[in-house]
């Protein structure tokens, strides 16, 4: 666990040093949400109906802004080979990097989501469901993104390739996240979509870590 914490702190420090991935994600998220009313019109009722979808789509795109760099620096400076040869399981080290990625891309989105919900006139009663759905769903986005980043490691134009790989896998998470908010607004039970999200997180975490580790070993070889 000491190694795990050290790797998380290292990735957070690197993200801050190379220009602030968290700040970039935050700015992208805020600007993308703020631009939507100009495209669909200022009608408060319309914005309230599509608010959850807007926030979730921008959250998904924001999580992808730093995926290309998730493992690239480690490959270039040789750290990835050291990680693979370390006594610590590579899957555990991948988990640390995914946690650091979520802290710089998912956590800022979760924290700012109530403010964005207010900007889009979302019913106040639905704010907490939005926050919970994002808190459960954004770690899944980072885990799925880790698989894509590992698969395209070393490839040219890897940013576009990551999007093509991870977007189809991330869409179901977004659907259930939006569904939880829509359920509350429609008077339906909110637990089913949230439980499905949680089940995806619990079942998908070991699978995503294993798949990422296998792809990283292939990239080293």
Secondary structure, DSSP 8 states (H G I E B T S, - for coil): -HHHHHHHHHHHHHHHHTT-HHHHHHHHHHHHHHHHHHHH-S-HHHHHHHHHHHHHHHHHHHHTTTGGGTTHHHHHHTHHHHHHHSSS-HHHHHHHHHHHHHHHHTHHHHHHHHHHHHHTT--GGGHHHHHHHHHHHHHHHHHHHHHHHHHTTT-TTHHHHHHHHHHHHHHHHHHHHHHHHHHHHTTS-SHHHHHHHHHHHHHHHHHHHHHHHHHHHHHH-
